[in-house]
């Protein structure tokens, strides 16, 4: 089971959340049958979204991140609840690209660099909060860091990593998200900068046996950090037949009429692949209900 942890400095000026999301990204690969570079890209996005969702205040809050960088993956979407449970999908699950010169997967080229990061937070208000920034690298973590700096004016460090085995299974996947609050003193910022500069990659730390808790504590080393939360998280899709029926019912009448021409209408969830089937009689019943209103 994947695990997420949140730590805070003794003076409460820095918060760092970290996640061991190996099982989450493994589920992404299983459901979507992704190639290695897509597993890395979509996995990073899912874990970044999970870390952001975990920072939301109310239990019914949620956050969605949409990225379209013009690369061969196409659009990518991840959605997290306030507990860090997440789901994700992309347009193209199989992309093959040469490795970079350093032997690593070329996530930036797969995602593309000519596009935007859109963050949508549903906080139970009349309208969701929507923030958008330009992509700067397509590597996901840098783009999330830039989003917080530009759109929310919050100094942030985001690091994400996915290590894929030669057989396309997921070996390690994790990340951390660190926020400096407005009252953080200069000496605290200096310590954080030194810590981050001296930290290996997330997957290197995980390969060395560090847990999510240890990674978060390492990022705040020297600031007397304490653990705030520690939870299990998972890949979780909340689709249902009832929700799918509501979506069909919301369609214009002409679209419902078109669906009624078929014996069976099948709707497949983008996030988990589950299929919901509706007979012609069920579609006609929706139409009758709609016209009677």
C-alpha positions in Angstrom: 0.0 0.0 0.0 1.3 3.5 -0.8 1.8 5.9 2.0 1.8 9.7 2.4 3.2 11.7 5.3 3.2 15.4 6.2 5.8 17.1 8.4 6.3 20.6 9.7 9.2 22.6 11.0 9.3 23.5 14.7 8.4 27.2 14.0 5.6 26.1 11.6 7.1 28.1 8.7 7.7 25.1 6.4 5.5 22.1 5.6 6.7 19.1 3.6 4.6 16.2 2.4 6.1 13.1 0.9 4.6 10.0 -0.7 5.8 6.5 -1.5 3.4 6.0 -4.4 4.9 2.8 -6.0 1.6 0.9 -5.7 -0.3 3.9 -7.2 1.9 4.1 -10.2 1.9 0.3 -10.6 -1.9 0.5 -10.8 -1.7 3.2 -13.4 0.5 0.9 -15.5 -1.8 -2.0 -15.0 -5.0 -0.2 -15.9 -3.7 1.9 -18.8 -1.1 -0.5 -20.1 1.3 2.4 -20.4 4.7 2.3 -22.1 7.7 3.2 -19.9 7.9 6.9 -20.6 4.1 7.3 -20.2 4.2 5.4 -16.9 6.9 7.9 -15.7 5.0 11.0 -16.9 1.5 10.0 -15.8 2.9 8.6 -12.5 4.7 11.8 -11.7 1.5 13.8 -12.4 -0.6 11.5 -10.3 1.8 11.7 -7.3 2.1 15.5 -7.6 -1.7 15.8 -7.6 -1.9 13.4 -4.6 0.5 15.6 -2.7 -1.5 18.8 -3.5 -4.8 17.1 -2.7 -3.4 16.0 0.7 -2.9 19.7 1.5 -6.6 20.6 1.1 -8.5 21.5 4.3 -11.9 19.9 4.1 -12.7 16.2 3.6 -14.9 16.8 0.5 -12.3 19.0 -1.3 -10.6 17.8 -4.4 -8.0 19.0 -6.9 -7.6 18.2 -10.6 -4.4 18.9 -12.7 -4.6 19.0 -16.5 -1.5 19.2 -18.6 -1.3 19.4 -22.4 2.2 20.2 -23.6 1.8 19.4 -27.3 3.8 16.2 -27.0 2.8 12.7 -28.2 1.1 11.8 -24.9 -1.5 14.4 -25.5 -3.6 15.6 -22.6 -3.0 14.2 -19.1 -5.4 14.5 -16.2 -5.1 13.6 -12.5 -7.7 14.0 -9.8 -7.0 13.7 -6.0 -9.3 13.9 -3.0 -8.2 15.6 0.2 -6.7 12.3 1.6 -4.3 12.0 -1.3 -6.2 9.1 -3.1 -5.8 9.8 -6.8 -6.8 8.7 -10.3 -5.3 9.6 -13.7 -5.5 9.1 -17.4 -3.9 10.4 -20.6 -4.9 10.5 -24.3 -2.1 8.1 -25.5 -0.9 5.4 -23.2 1.9 4.1 -25.5 4.6 6.4 -26.6 8.1 5.3 -27.6 11.0 7.7 -27.6 14.8 7.3 -27.4 16.3 7.6 -24.0 18.1 10.9 -23.1 21.9 11.0 -23.2 22.0 10.3 -19.5 20.1 7.1 -20.1 16.9 8.3 -18.5 13.4 8.4 -19.9 12.6 11.5 -21.9 9.5 12.6 -20.1 9.8 16.2 -21.2 9.7 15.3 -24.9 6.8 12.9 -24.3 4.7 15.5 -22.5 5.9 18.4 -24.6 6.8 21.9 -23.5 4.4 24.1 -25.5 1.3 24.2 -23.3 -0.2 24.8 -19.9 -0.6 23.4 -16.4 -4.2 23.9 -15.2 -5.0 23.3 -11.5 -8.7 23.2 -10.5 -9.5 23.1 -6.8 -13.1 22.2 -5.8 -13.3 23.7 -2.3 -17.1 23.5 -1.9 -17.7 27.0 -3.1 -20.0 28.2 -5.9 -17.2 28.1 -8.4 -14.0 26.1 -8.3 -10.6 27.9 -8.0 -8.8 27.7 -11.3 -5.1 28.6 -11.8 -3.1 28.2 -14.9 0.6 28.6 -15.9 2.8 27.9 -18.9 4.7 24.7 -19.0 8.5 25.2 -18.5 9.9 21.8 -19.0 7.3 19.1 -19.3 9.1 17.2 -16.5 6.1 17.7 -14.2 7.8 18.5 -10.9 9.5 21.7 -12.2 6.1 22.7 -13.8 4.3 22.2 -10.4 7.0 24.2 -8.6 6.6 27.0 -11.2 2.8 26.9 -10.9 2.9 27.5 -7.2 5.4 30.3 -7.5 3.5 32.1 -10.3 -0.2 31.3 -9.7 -0.3 31.0 -5.9 2.8 33.1 -5.0 3.9 30.3 -2.7 7.7 29.4 -2.6 7.6 25.6 -3.3 9.9 22.7 -4.0 8.5 19.7 -5.8 10.4 16.6 -6.6 8.9 13.5 -8.3 10.3 10.3 -9.6 9.3 7.0 -11.2 11.7 4.2 -11.8 10.5 1.6 -14.4 11.8 -1.9 -14.7 12.9 -3.3 -18.1 9.7 -5.4 -18.1 7.7 -2.1 -17.8 6.6 -2.8 -14.1 7.2 -0.1 -11.6 10.2 -0.4 -9.3 9.9 2.8 -7.3 7.7 5.9 -7.4 7.5 8.8 -5.0 7.9 12.5 -4.4 7.7 15.4 -2.0 6.1 18.8 -2.0 7.6 21.5 0.3 5.9 24.9 0.9 7.5 27.9 2.7 5.0 30.0 4.4 5.1 33.8 4.2 6.7 34.3 7.6 9.6 31.8 7.0 12.8 33.6 8.2 15.8 33.9 6.0 17.9 31.4 8.0 15.1 28.8 7.5 15.2 29.4 3.7 19.0 29.0 3.7 18.7 25.7 5.5 16.0 24.4 3.1 18.1 25.5 0.1 21.1 23.6 1.5 19.1 20.5 2.2 17.5 20.4 -1.2 20.8 20.9 -3.0 22.3 18.0 -1.1 19.4 15.5 -1.6 19.7 12.8 -4.2 16.8 12.1 -6.5 13.6 10.7 -5.0 14.0 7.3 -6.6 17.7 7.1 -5.5 16.6 7.8 -1.9 13.9 5.1 -2.2 16.3 2.7 -3.7 18.5 3.3 -0.7 15.6 2.3 1.6 14.3 5.7 2.7 10.6 5.8 3.6 8.3 8.7 2.7 8.6 9.9 6.3 12.4 9.8 6.2 12.5 11.8 2.9 10.2 14.4 4.4 12.3 14.7 7.5 15.5 14.9 5.4 14.1 17.9 3.5 13.4 19.7 6.8 16.7 18.5 8.5 18.0 21.2 10.9 14.5 22.7 11.5 13.4 20.3 14.2 10.6 18.8 12.1 7.6 16.9 13.5 5.2 14.6 11.8 1.6 15.9 11.4 -0.1 13.1 9.4 0.7 9.6 8.1 -1.9 7.8 6.0 -2.2 5.0 3.5 -3.2 6.2 0.0 -4.3 4.4 -3.2 -5.3 4.7 -6.8 -9.0 5.3 -6.3 -11.7 5.8 -8.9 -15.1 6.9 -7.7 -17.0 6.2 -10.8 -20.4 4.4 -10.5 -23.4 3.4 -12.6 -25.5 6.1 -10.9 -23.0 8.8 -11.7 -22.7 7.6 -15.3 -26.5 7.6 -15.6 -26.6 11.2 -14.4 -24.1 12.1 -17.1 -26.2 10.5 -19.8 -29.3 12.2 -18.5 -27.6 15.6 -18.7 -27.0 15.1 -22.5 -29.1 17.1 -25.0 -32.3 15.3 -26.1 -31.0 14.8 -29.6 -27.9 13.0 -28.2 -30.2 10.8 -26.1 -32.3 10.0 -29.1 -29.1 9.0 -31.0 -28.1 6.6 -28.2 -31.6 5.1 -28.2 -31.0 3.8 -31.8 -28.6 1.2 -30.4 -29.6 -1.9 -28.5 -27.0 -1.2 -25.9 -25.0 1.9 -25.0 -21.7 1.2 -23.3 -19.9 4.0 -21.4 -16.3 3.3 -20.3 -14.6 5.2 -17.5 -11.4 6.9 -18.6 -9.8 6.5 -15.2 -10.3 2.8 -14.4 -11.6 1.3 -17.6 -14.8 0.0 -16.0 -17.7 -0.3 -18.5 -21.3 0.6 -17.8 -24.0 -0.8 -20.1 -27.5 0.7 -20.6 -30.2 -1.0 -22.7 -32.4 0.9 -25.2 -35.3 0.7 -22.8 -33.2 2.4 -20.1 -32.1 5.1 -22.5 -35.8 5.7 -23.5 -36.8 5.9 -19.9 -34.2 8.7 -19.4 -35.7 10.5 -22.4 -39.2 10.2 -21.1 -38.1 11.5 -17.7 -36.3 14.4 -19.4 -39.3 15.4 -21.6 -41.7 15.2 -18.7 -39.8 17.8 -16.6 
